């Protein structure tokens, strides 16, 4: 599979819909059958689409300390 640049993609916001997991959704079956590698590739693509050039080559680790 060829790498896809975020600059090559445009998001069509008119086709986005919100549904319930109880609905018979073909997208659910698609993602349930996808390999973990495919899911991570798509996650990375969405991250780069969202953050653009601000996206780093790796996910950053964040440490936060909470007290109770």
Phi, psi and omega per residue, in radians:
X1 nan 2.313 3.132
X2 -1.313 2.436 3.065
X3 -1.132 2.515 -3.117
X4 -1.932 2.265 3.096
X5 -1.486 2.448 3.087
X6 -1.037 -0.462 3.117
X7 -1.200 -0.355 -3.136
X8 -1.451 -0.189 -3.037
X9 -1.968 2.553 3.019
X10 -2.249 2.410 -3.111
X11 -1.602 2.144 3.082
X12 -1.595 1.709 -3.057
X13 -1.272 -0.126 -3.139
X14 -1.406 -0.236 -3.085
X15 -1.837 0.108 3.135
X16 -1.462 2.347 3.081
X17 -2.393 2.732 3.131
X18 -1.913 2.332 -3.122
X19 -2.391 -3.050 3.141
X20 -1.919 2.657 3.082
X21 -1.196 -0.287 3.111
X22 -1.342 -0.332 3.130
X23 -1.217 2.657 3.005
X24 -1.379 1.659 -3.035
X25 -1.965 2.116 3.115
X26 -1.128 -0.434 3.095
X27 -1.115 -0.644 3.134
X28 -1.072 -0.796 3.131
X29 -1.122 -0.658 3.120
X30 -1.046 -0.872 -3.100
X31 -1.267 -0.528 3.085
X32 -1.151 -0.572 -3.138
X33 -1.535 -0.205 -3.100
X34 -1.244 2.593 3.090
X35 -1.320 2.757 3.079
X36 -0.995 -0.612 3.117
X37 -1.124 -0.725 3.108
X38 -1.110 -0.708 3.126
X39 -1.117 -0.745 3.130
X40 -1.158 -0.679 3.090
X41 -1.050 -0.766 -3.136
X42 -1.181 -0.656 3.084
X43 -1.069 -0.759 3.119
X44 -1.110 -0.712 3.109
X45 -1.080 -0.787 3.125
X46 -1.123 -0.657 3.107
X47 -1.101 -0.758 3.135
X48 -1.230 -0.590 3.046
X49 -1.119 -0.682 -3.095
X50 -1.284 -0.790 -3.045
X51 -1.721 -0.223 3.096
X52 1.034 -2.315 -3.092
X53 -1.253 -0.255 3.090
X54 -1.298 -0.245 3.140
X55 -1.207 2.321 3.098
X56 -1.528 3.028 3.125
X57 -1.215 -0.322 -3.117
X58 -2.360 2.770 3.004
X59 -1.271 2.457 -3.134
X60 -1.578 2.493 3.059
X61 -1.553 2.415 3.130
X62 -2.149 2.277 3.122
X63 -1.943 2.197 3.050
X64 -2.286 2.431 -3.112
X65 -1.908 2.255 3.097
X66 -2.123 2.596 3.076
X67 -2.095 2.601 -3.140
X68 -1.856 nan nan
